[in-house]
Amino acid sequence: PDCTWQQANIRVKDKEKSLAFYRDVMGMTLIDTYDFPKWEFSLFFLATLPPGEEYSLEPGSDEAHKYLWSMNGTCIELTYNYGTEKNEDFHYHPGNQEKDGFGHFAFSCNNVYDACEILEKSGISFKKKPDEGRMKGLAFVHDPDQYWMEIIKMGSKADKKQKLEHVPNKAYHFAQTMLRIKDPEKSIPFYTEKLDMTLVDERHFSDFSLYFLATLPKSVQSRIPDPKSEKASEFVRSKLYTAAVPVLELTHNHGTEKDENFVHYNGNAEPRRGFGHIGFLVSDVYKTCESFEKEGLKFHKKPDEGGIKGVAFLLDPDGYWIELVGRGRDVNLV
């Protein structure tokens, strides 16, 4: 596919605490950094490397920049604005209040129960433990900014009887980014037809529905199960999560599509700033944006607007920012 999902962005208060959480606790690899003293902010890109892959590049180097803008996987981008960690009263909005759009990131592992036991002993706080609430076998922990991190099972369904003595941080795979959507009839075609994602699983409940999408090679697209079948969930857990291929989870609360005035907060306006955007690599930013503009799609930023040229922000049907970056672009963003 021409468009490939490359990043999900959140803002963080204290870069050292956040890097320690995502790198040292969740086992992600810091693959690249950018620093912009002129605008007083820094970017940190972390990824779950595919099983067996080693990373030896120096974050911030030209070689790391080249890797970042040509990678096949999806990373978490942390935006740090200078000095926020010095203000005790400062905090970002982690989402999950009324009408918030961003829900959580998720990490998969082989044993949710043992992983959570070890996370708790490490001082990580929980929103939900595996046997609490209606949904058993999954948990939610907090990152340093109180964003929710879902802990889910990769492979077959959770087996509480399996016992692990420890859970090395490399056992976690970045698995999901969850956003709430108003109308699936608009959002699903946007992500599949405009951004080349594949619907790999959908689940319907009495008052909400879940849609899971991924960037997949064409050779794989033709071999996936029917997304409405029971095999679809197994495919996501056993094939995608184990290979460190994350999904975009879109949550639809039934009835929102009928309310003309209903909108989700996209994370980019006070007092609910926190989540920033998701981003895609494309072959040619200018041609892609020209095509999208002719189709009537709206933009927050076009490629030549603002200080960073050659980067655009498209708007999805809910107003979420979708960053578009040229694949293999010049390593100097400014």
SULRADA-V940622 format. One record per backbone hydrogen bond with DSSP energy under -1.0 kcal/mol. NH is the residue of the N-H (numbers start at 1). CO is the residue of the C=O. E is the energy in kcal/mol with one decimal. If there is no record, write none. Layout:
nh->NH co->CO e->E
nh->NH co->CO e->E
//
This chain:
nh->4 co->281 e->-2.0
nh->6 co->279 e->-2.9
nh->7 co->279 e->-1.7
nh->8 co->75 e->-1.5
nh->9 co->277 e->-3.5
nh->10 co->77 e->-2.2
nh->11 co->274 e->-2.1
nh->12 co->79 e->-2.7
nh->18 co->14 e->-2.4
nh->19 co->15 e->-2.8
nh->20 co->16 e->-2.0
nh->21 co->17 e->-1.8
nh->22 co->18 e->-2.7
nh->23 co->19 e->-2.6
nh->24 co->20 e->-1.3
nh->25 co->21 e->-1.1
nh->26 co->21 e->-2.2
nh->28 co->22 e->-2.7
nh->29 co->47 e->-3.2
nh->31 co->45 e->-2.4
nh->32 co->45 e->-1.4
nh->34 co->43 e->-2.0
nh->36 co->41 e->-2.8
nh->41 co->36 e->-1.4
nh->42 co->80 e->-2.7
nh->43 co->34 e->-3.1
nh->44 co->78 e->-2.0
nh->45 co->32 e->-2.8
nh->46 co->76 e->-2.6
nh->47 co->29 e->-2.1
nh->53 co->50 e->-2.5
nh->61 co->58 e->-2.4
nh->65 co->61 e->-2.3
nh->66 co->62 e->-2.3
nh->67 co->63 e->-1.9
nh->68 co->64 e->-2.7
nh->69 co->65 e->-2.2
nh->70 co->67 e->-1.4
nh->75 co->6 e->-2.5
nh->76 co->46 e->-3.0
nh->77 co->8 e->-2.8
nh->78 co->44 e->-3.1
nh->79 co->10 e->-2.4
nh->80 co->42 e->-2.7
nh->82 co->40 e->-2.0
nh->84 co->81 e->-1.7
nh->86 co->83 e->-1.5
nh->87 co->84 e->-1.3
nh->90 co->87 e->-1.3
nh->93 co->273 e->-3.0
nh->100 co->97 e->-2.6
nh->101 co->265 e->-1.8
nh->103 co->178 e->-2.7
nh->105 co->148 e->-1.9
nh->106 co->176 e->-1.9
nh->107 co->150 e->-3.1
nh->108 co->173 e->-2.7
nh->109 co->152 e->-2.0
nh->115 co->111 e->-2.1
nh->116 co->112 e->-2.5
nh->117 co->113 e->-1.8
nh->118 co->114 e->-2.0
nh->119 co->115 e->-2.4
nh->120 co->116 e->-2.6
nh->121 co->117 e->-1.8
nh->122 co->118 e->-1.3
nh->123 co->120 e->-1.5
nh->124 co->119 e->-2.3
nh->127 co->140 e->-3.0
nh->128 co->140 e->-1.9
nh->132 co->129 e->-2.0
nh->137 co->130 e->-1.7
nh->139 co->151 e->-1.8
nh->140 co->128 e->-2.6
nh->141 co->149 e->-2.7
nh->142 co->125 e->-2.3
nh->143 co->147 e->-2.0
nh->146 co->143 e->-2.3
nh->149 co->141 e->-3.0
nh->150 co->105 e->-3.1
nh->151 co->139 e->-3.0
nh->152 co->107 e->-2.5
nh->154 co->109 e->-2.4
nh->155 co->237 e->-1.8
nh->162 co->159 e->-1.2
nh->171 co->168 e->-2.5
nh->172 co->169 e->-1.6
nh->173 co->108 e->-2.1
nh->175 co->106 e->-3.4
nh->176 co->106 e->-1.4
nh->177 co->247 e->-1.5
nh->178 co->104 e->-3.0
nh->179 co->249 e->-2.6
nh->180 co->101 e->-2.2
nh->181 co->251 e->-2.9
nh->186 co->183 e->-1.5
nh->187 co->183 e->-2.4
nh->188 co->184 e->-2.0
nh->190 co->186 e->-1.4
nh->191 co->187 e->-2.3
nh->192 co->188 e->-2.4
nh->193 co->189 e->-2.8
nh->194 co->190 e->-1.4
nh->195 co->190 e->-1.1
nh->197 co->191 e->-2.7
nh->198 co->214 e->-3.0
nh->200 co->212 e->-2.7
nh->201 co->212 e->-1.4
nh->202 co->227 e->-2.2
nh->203 co->210 e->-2.5
nh->205 co->208 e->-2.7
nh->209 co->252 e->-2.3
nh->210 co->203 e->-3.0
nh->211 co->250 e->-2.2
nh->212 co->201 e->-3.1
nh->213 co->248 e->-2.2
nh->214 co->198 e->-2.0
nh->220 co->217 e->-1.3
nh->221 co->217 e->-2.0
nh->222 co->218 e->-1.2
nh->223 co->220 e->-2.0
nh->229 co->226 e->-2.3
nh->232 co->229 e->-1.1
nh->234 co->230 e->-1.0
nh->235 co->231 e->-2.3
nh->236 co->232 e->-2.2
nh->237 co->233 e->-2.4
nh->238 co->234 e->-3.1
nh->239 co->235 e->-2.3
nh->240 co->235 e->-1.5
nh->241 co->236 e->-2.7
nh->244 co->241 e->-1.5
nh->245 co->240 e->-2.9
nh->247 co->175 e->-2.9
nh->248 co->213 e->-3.2
nh->249 co->177 e->-2.6
nh->250 co->211 e->-3.2
nh->251 co->179 e->-2.6
nh->252 co->209 e->-2.9
nh->254 co->207 e->-1.7
nh->256 co->253 e->-1.8
nh->258 co->255 e->-1.4
nh->259 co->256 e->-1.3
nh->262 co->259 e->-1.5
nh->265 co->99 e->-3.0
nh->272 co->269 e->-2.1
nh->274 co->267 e->-2.0
nh->276 co->9 e->-2.8
nh->278 co->321 e->-1.7
nh->279 co->7 e->-2.6
nh->280 co->323 e->-3.1
nh->281 co->4 e->-2.6
nh->282 co->325 e->-2.4
nh->288 co->284 e->-2.5
nh->289 co->285 e->-2.7
nh->290 co->286 e->-2.3
nh->291 co->287 e->-2.3
nh->292 co->288 e->-2.5
nh->293 co->289 e->-2.6
nh->294 co->290 e->-1.9
nh->295 co->291 e->-1.4
nh->296 co->293 e->-1.3
nh->297 co->292 e->-2.3
nh->300 co->313 e->-3.1
nh->301 co->313 e->-1.7
nh->305 co->302 e->-2.0
nh->310 co->303 e->-1.9
nh->312 co->324 e->-2.1
nh->313 co->301 e->-2.9
nh->314 co->322 e->-3.1
nh->315 co->298 e->-2.5
nh->316 co->320 e->-2.0
nh->319 co->316 e->-2.2
nh->322 co->314 e->-3.1
nh->323 co->278 e->-2.5
nh->324 co->312 e->-3.0
nh->325 co->280 e->-2.4
nh->327 co->282 e->-3.5
nh->328 co->69 e->-3.6
nh->329 co->326 e->-1.7
//
